[in-house]
Amino acid sequence: MEEVLQQLANLQYIDSRIDELTQLRGDLPEEILDIETDINRKEAKIKRLEEEKKELQVEKDNLALEIKDAQNKMDKYEEQQMSVRNNREYDALTKEIESQKQVIENAQSRKEEVEKRLEQVDPEIEVAQEQLEEVQELHQEKKENLDKVVKETEEEEEMLIKKREEVEEDISKRYLRSYKRLRNGLSNGLAVVPMEKGAALGMALPPQTQVEVRHKNKIIIDENSGRIVVHPSFFKTAKKQLSL
């Protein structure tokens, strides 16, 4: 049983150190993902504005052609009015002229709206581009920080993961399942803790429990925390065995 307790202590010792390395990275990975999402949104906004600008320019050109075509028709109808033979023909041409005038007015009104919007789009694109560049710079900074932390810790983490795999291979699946269940259910990931001065994580253990822990011949579960409590010597041995 001492061997099982030692393996559990080794596993906890390794996992605790991996947790420490993860904490060193802090929230950088999540921050980077959030920034990347923000970059995508800003790039999409710029793309929408640029597409809107193209569409407005096409519409402006089409409206200009529409105005020109309507003006040509008006000129033609006015010229025809000079040679009509009766009032009916004159009135018909007058209606056509009025119709083309309305077309010109509507097109001119819309053209002014388009031109006003075009004047607004370029500054909006410029501001959006500046905001994008700021976020891209922040992303680069965070990425460099993360890469630096990862580089500083990756060698140790790779060694820990390898040693963890070795420990998992040696430990009984039953005990491994129990350890993982305990660890996954705890906020700090401490499934196995050492007894220190008759207490586990600062909470006093009953005298009989303390005696059982010192015997090192059975798995002791702390009634208060639900954690496995072991003699501190197991963690000292873990430190020596794992060369950490």
C-alpha positions in Angstrom: 0.0 0.0 0.0 2.9 2.3 0.6 3.8 2.0 -3.0 0.3 3.0 -4.0 0.4 6.0 -1.7 3.7 7.0 -3.1 2.4 6.8 -6.7 -0.6 8.9 -5.8 1.7 11.5 -4.1 3.9 11.5 -7.2 0.9 12.0 -9.5 -0.3 14.9 -7.3 3.1 16.4 -7.2 3.4 16.4 -11.0 -0.1 17.7 -11.5 0.4 20.5 -9.0 3.6 21.6 -10.8 1.8 21.5 -14.2 -0.9 23.6 -12.7 1.7 26.1 -11.6 3.1 26.3 -15.1 -0.4 26.8 -16.5 -0.9 29.6 -14.0 2.3 31.2 -15.2 0.7 31.6 -18.6 -2.2 33.2 -16.9 -5.1 34.2 -19.0 -2.9 34.9 -22.0 -4.3 32.1 -24.2 -7.9 33.2 -23.6 -7.0 36.9 -24.0 -5.3 36.1 -27.4 -8.4 34.2 -28.5 -10.6 37.2 -27.6 -8.3 39.6 -29.4 -8.3 37.3 -32.5 -12.1 37.3 -32.4 -12.0 41.1 -32.2 -9.6 41.3 -35.1 -12.0 39.2 -37.2 -14.9 41.5 -36.3 -12.9 44.6 -37.3 -11.7 43.0 -40.5 -15.3 42.1 -41.4 -16.4 45.6 -40.6 -13.8 47.1 -43.0 -14.8 44.6 -45.6 -18.4 45.6 -45.3 -17.6 49.3 -45.5 -15.4 48.7 -48.6 -18.1 46.7 -50.3 -20.7 49.4 -49.4 -18.3 52.0 -50.9 -18.1 50.0 -54.2 -21.9 49.5 -54.3 -22.5 53.2 -53.6 -20.1 54.2 -56.4 -21.8 51.8 -58.8 -25.2 53.2 -57.8 -23.9 56.8 -58.2 -22.7 56.1 -61.7 -26.0 54.4 -62.6 -27.9 57.4 -61.3 -25.8 59.7 -63.3 -26.6 57.7 -66.4 -30.2 57.6 -65.5 -30.3 61.4 -65.1 -28.5 61.9 -68.4 -30.8 59.5 -70.2 -33.9 61.3 -68.8 -32.5 64.7 -69.8 -31.9 63.4 -73.3 -35.5 62.2 -73.5 -36.7 65.6 -72.2 -34.7 67.4 -74.8 -36.1 65.1 -77.5 -39.7 65.6 -76.3 -39.3 69.3 -76.1 -38.0 69.4 -79.6 -40.9 67.3 -80.8 -43.4 69.7 -79.2 -42.2 72.3 -81.6 -43.6 70.3 -84.5 -46.8 68.8 -83.2 -50.0 69.1 -85.2 -52.6 69.1 -82.4 -53.1 69.6 -78.7 -53.5 65.9 -78.0 -49.9 65.3 -79.2 -48.7 68.3 -77.4 -50.3 67.2 -74.1 -48.9 63.7 -74.5 -45.4 65.0 -74.9 -45.9 67.3 -71.9 -46.8 64.3 -69.8 -43.6 62.5 -71.0 -41.5 65.6 -70.2 -43.1 65.8 -66.7 -42.4 62.1 -66.2 -38.8 62.5 -67.1 -38.5 65.5 -64.8 -39.7 63.4 -61.9 -37.2 60.7 -62.8 -34.5 63.3 -62.8 -35.6 64.7 -59.4 -35.8 61.3 -57.8 -32.5 60.2 -59.2 -30.8 63.5 -58.2 -32.2 63.2 -54.7 -30.9 59.7 -54.3 -27.6 60.7 -55.9 -27.2 63.4 -53.3 -27.9 60.8 -50.5 -25.3 58.4 -52.1 -22.7 61.2 -52.3 -23.3 62.2 -48.7 -22.9 58.6 -47.6 -19.7 58.2 -49.7 -18.2 61.2 -47.9 -18.9 59.4 -44.6 -17.6 55.9 -45.6 -13.9 56.8 -46.2 -13.4 58.3 -42.7 -15.2 55.3 -41.2 -12.9 53.0 -43.1 -9.9 55.0 -41.9 -11.0 54.9 -38.2 -11.8 51.1 -38.5 -8.4 50.5 -40.0 -6.6 52.4 -37.2 -8.6 50.4 -34.6 -7.7 47.2 -36.4 -4.0 48.1 -36.4 -4.1 48.8 -32.6 -5.7 45.5 -31.9 -3.2 43.7 -34.2 -0.4 45.3 -32.3 -1.9 44.2 -28.9 -2.3 40.7 -30.4 1.3 40.6 -31.4 2.4 41.8 -27.9 0.3 39.2 -26.1 1.4 36.5 -28.5 5.1 37.3 -27.9 4.5 37.3 -24.1 2.8 33.9 -24.3 5.5 32.5 -26.6 8.1 33.7 -24.1 6.4 32.0 -21.2 5.8 28.9 -23.1 9.4 28.7 -24.2 10.6 29.2 -20.6 8.3 26.4 -19.3 7.8 24.0 -22.2 10.9 21.9 -21.5 9.9 21.3 -17.8 6.3 20.7 -18.8 7.3 18.1 -21.4 9.4 16.3 -18.8 6.5 16.4 -16.3 4.0 15.0 -18.9 6.4 12.2 -19.7 6.9 11.3 -16.0 3.2 11.6 -15.5 2.5 9.0 -18.2 5.1 6.7 -16.5 3.4 7.1 -13.1 -0.1 6.4 -14.7 1.2 3.2 -16.3 2.4 1.9 -12.9 -0.6 2.8 -10.8 -3.7 0.6 -10.5 -6.6 1.8 -12.8 -8.9 1.7 -9.8 -6.8 4.1 -7.8 -6.2 6.2 -10.9 -9.9 6.6 -11.5 -10.5 7.6 -7.9 -7.7 10.1 -8.1 -9.0 11.7 -11.3 -12.5 11.8 -10.0 -11.3 13.6 -6.8 -9.1 16.0 -8.7 -11.7 16.9 -11.3 -14.2 17.7 -8.6 -11.9 20.1 -6.7 -11.4 23.8 -7.6 -7.7 23.7 -6.8 -7.0 20.2 -8.2 -5.5 18.9 -4.9 -6.8 15.4 -4.6 -3.9 14.2 -2.4 -2.5 16.4 0.4 0.2 15.9 3.0 -0.7 15.8 6.7 1.2 18.7 8.3 1.2 19.1 12.1 -1.9 16.9 12.4 -3.9 18.8 9.8 -4.7 18.6 6.2 -4.9 21.9 4.3 -5.0 23.7 7.7 -7.9 21.6 9.0 -7.2 19.5 12.1 -7.5 15.7 11.7 -8.9 13.5 14.4 -6.2 11.8 16.5 -7.1 8.3 15.2 -6.9 9.5 11.6 -3.5 11.0 12.3 -2.3 7.7 13.7 -3.6 5.9 10.6 -1.8 8.3 8.3 1.5 7.8 10.1 1.1 4.0 9.6 1.2 4.5 5.9 -0.7 1.2 5.2 -4.1 2.4 3.9 -5.7 5.2 2.0 -7.1 7.8 4.3 -9.9 10.1 3.1 -10.4 13.3 5.1 -14.1 13.5 6.1 -14.1 17.3 5.8 -12.6 17.8 2.4 -13.0 14.4 0.8 -9.3 14.4 -0.1 -6.7 11.7 0.3 -4.4 12.5 3.2 -0.9 11.0 3.2 2.2 11.2 5.3 4.4 14.2 4.3 7.3 11.9 3.6 5.6 10.7 0.4 5.8 14.2 -1.0 9.4 14.6 0.0 10.2 11.3 -1.8 8.2 12.5 -4.8 10.4 15.6 -5.0 13.6 13.4 -4.9 12.3 10.8 -7.3 11.1 13.3 -9.9 14.3 15.5 -9.6 12.2 18.7 -9.3 
